[in-house]
């Protein structure tokens, strides 16, 4: 099926004209202005930007400069370049995969340790479950219950099912920033989850019991209880990870 093209709603003000840029930093300025126009809401997800020819005219730069700027914006996930008759630059729809990849790269480049990531997760998810206990709707509770049932029957994929429950908690917070930050870090912690579940078979059962207690607290709209349970659950995970690390070091030394 052909992808539908989103056109600006009737009555919206005409797209703003861009100002000419200085040649020495032309590509950077072009990307900067287009980015600001998108983030200010003058263009929305799915909107088509001016054609390459029109951008050349408005900015007063070469086609090569415009293409460089558009490639920069595409790499950052702000726009998509489509081919064909309806091709051209379009404002991208939000994609947490772009955030996850960029965040993962930056954390690795910074030398971020697993311990630091686990501490950040503790802060994020205790806030998420507190909000979920305050805001969860019947559909959220159903999604949380479904994640629990999936974990109970998942077998070898218990680690992924456990993370599904945590993501359902983040969604139940009804805070898009909280959910996107969790989703962006999910891939970073999945490898550790898989390894720990493989090394410690009792971890799956312990997680299910903790998740059930958390769901009960969320259903009862008890944010204090839910937050405490999440803190205990993630603290146990950190302790398990620390023990596994120490065991690995001892094995290497021996």
N, C-alpha and C positions, 0 to 999 in steps of 0.2 A: 504494500500500500504506500502510495506517495505521501511523504511527510507534509502536513499542512503548514502553510505559511501564515504566520500571524501578521496582520496588518494593523497599523495604528488605528485606534478607535476614532470614529467620526467626532469631530469637534475638538480634537486635541490640537494644541498649537503646533504650527509648522516646526519642523526640526530646526534647531538653532544653527546659525552659520558659525563655522569655526574661524578663528583668526589666523592670519599668516604667522609662520614660525621662522626662527633664525636658522640659517643653513647649517651652522656649526653643530647644532643639536636637534636637527629637524625631526629625525625619526622618533627621538625620545619625546619631543614636544607633541608630535602628532598623537602618539600613543597616550600621553598624559591627558590631552584634551578629550579624546574619545572615551577614555576610562572615566573621567570626571562626568561626562555627559550621561554615561550609563549609570554610574552610582548615584547621580542626582535624580535619576528616574525619568530623564528626558527620553531615554530609550528603555524599553522593558524587554523582559525575556521573550524571545521569538521575533522581536522587531527587526526589520531589515535596516541596516545602516545605509547611508548614501553610497552610491556606486563608487567604484575605484576612480572613475573619471571625475565624478563630482567632488570627491575628496581631494584629488589633485588640484582641482580648480579652487576650492575653498581654502586649502592650506597654502597654495602657491608653491608647491614642492614637486619633485619628480615622482613618476609612478613607482620607481624603485624605492623611494623613501616611504611612500604610503604602504607598499607591500611589506617592507621591513616592520613598520609599526603594527600592521595587522597581524603579522606572524607573532610578534611579541604578545599582543593581546590574546591571540588564540592559544599560545603556550601557557598563558596564565589562567586560561579557562573562562575568560570574559566573553569571547566571541567564538563563533564557528564559521568557517569558510565553506560554503556549499558550492557544488559544481552544477553545471547544466543550465537550462533555460532560466530557472529561478535562482541561479547561483548568486554568490556574493557574500559579503559579511553580514552575519546575523548575531544578535545578542544571544548568548548561550543561556540555556536553562540551568538552574543550580545543579551542580553535580558534586556530591560529597567525595567521589573518587578522586577528583582533582585535588580537593583539600587534603585528603588522606595521603596522596602521593607527595604533595609538596611538603606537608608537615613531617612525614616520615623522612624525607630527604634532609630537611633542616635539622631535625633531632639527631639524626646520625652524624651529620657534619659537625654538629656542636659537641659531639661526644656524650650525649645524654645517656645515662645508665638506665638499666632496667629498674633499679631501685627508685630512681627519680620518676620514671614513668609510672610506677606503681603508686608512689605517693600522690602524683597528680591525679591519677585515677581515683584514689581514695577521696580526695577533695571533691572531684567532679560528681562521682556517683552518690556520695552521701547527700549532696545538694539535689541531685536528680530524684532520688527516692523520696526525699522530703517533699519536693514539689508534686511528685506523683501521688503521694498520700493526701495532699491537699486538693489536687485537681482531677484525679483519675475519673473518667466517665465509664459507664457500663461497657462500652466497646473496648476500652483500655483493659478492663479487668478480664474480659473474654480473651484478649490477645495475650495477656500475661498467663492465664490458665492454659491456653493452647501451647505456649512456649514451655510450660512446666510438663505438660503431657508429652510433648515431643522429646524433651530431655529424658523422660522416664523410659521411652521406647527407642532411644537413639542408638544404644550400644556403642559401637566404635566411634561414632560422631558426637559423643557426649560433650566434648569441649566446645564444639560449634553450637550445640543446642544450649549450653550454659550461657554462652555469649548472646544468643538470641533472646534469652530472658532479660539479660542486662540491657540489651538494646530496647526491648519492649518497655522496660522501666524508664529509660531515657525518653522514649516517645511519649510515655504517659505523663511526663512532666509538663507537656504542652509548652515547652520552651525550645524554639528551633535552634538557638545557639547551643544549648545543652546537648540536644540530640546530635547536632552536626559535629560537635567536638568529640562526643563519644564515638560516633560512627567513623570519624577520621582516625581515631587511635585504635579502633578495633583490629585492624590488620596488624598493627604493631605488637599487640599483646596475644594474637592468635597463636603464634608459634610457641610462646611460653605456655599457653594453655594446653596445647596439644602434647607438649613434652611432659608437663606435670601430670596430666591425666594418664599418660602412658606409664609413667614411673610409679604413680601412686593410685592404684585402682580404687581405693576407698574415697577418692576425691569427688567422684561423680555423685555418690550417695550423700556425702556431706553437703555438697552444693545444692542438691535437690531439697534437702531438709531446710537449709537456710533460705532458699528461694520460696518455699512454701510458707515459712514464717513471715517473710517479707510481704508476700502477697496477702496474707491475712491482715497484716498491719495496714497495708495500702487500702484494702477493702473496708477496713474499719476507720479509715481516714485518721490514722494515728501517726502523724509525721515524726514525733519524737521516737516512738518505738521503731518505725521503719528505718529511720536514720541510724539508730543504734545497732540494729540488726545488720545493716549494710556495712557499717564500720567493723563490726566483729567478723563478718564474712570476708571482707577484703583484707583484714589484718591476718586472718588465717591463711589466705592465699599468699600474702607476702612472707609469712613464716615458712610455708611449704616451699616457696621458691628459694628462700635463703638456705633451707636444709638441703635442697637438691643441688644448689651451687656448691655448698661445702662438701657434699658427698662426691661431687664431680672432681673437685680439687684434690680431695684425699685419694681418689682412685688414680688420678694423673700422677700424684706424688709417689704412690706405691708402685 
